[in-house]
Every structure is written in structure tokens, then in C-alpha cells.
Amino acid sequence: MLVSGPLLLWLKYGTAGLTVMFWIKMALVAALLVNVVIGLGAVKKLRGGAMDAMDAMDAMKRFSTLEIVISFAVVMAAVFTFN
């Protein structure tokens, strides 16, 4: 989706549809993906015994909060992109 979305938009609108806000939105989507991968790594460490429960709980709180904030930022960037 990170490749096909911009490609479909470019094919439909040309370069006029690729504004700065669009690229900010794409960067936020990439940050969301990175956050998910890091969160899954923390879960893997917890299951492997390399992390205790309290550290894992703190990490999950941080990742969850960051997920909500980045998701909201993605929605706002999409609104401003296609307004």
C-alpha cells in the first residue's frame, strides 16, 4: 500500500496531487509502521524472557499512546491533503 497508493494517486492526478501534505501523510504512515514493528519486537522480547512484565507494560503504554497520536496525525494530514 505504501507503493501502490502514491502510484495510483500519481496516475490519476499527475504531479499536482502530490502535495507536501501528502508526503507528510506518507511519512506519518511509515512512522506508524515502524512503531508497530518496534512494538512487536518488545512483545517478542517479553515472550523470550528478555524483558520483565513491568518494563513490557511501560513499553506497551508508550507504543499504544504513540499509535493513537500518529493515527490522529495521519487522519489530520489526509484531511488537509485532500481538502
Secondary structure as GFF3:
##gff-version 3
##sequence-region A 1 83
A	DSSP	alpha_helix	4	13	.	.	.	ID=ss1
A	DSSP	three_ten_helix	14	17	.	.	.	ID=ss2
A	DSSP	alpha_helix	20	48	.	.	.	ID=ss3
A	DSSP	alpha_helix	53	81	.	.	.	ID=ss4
###
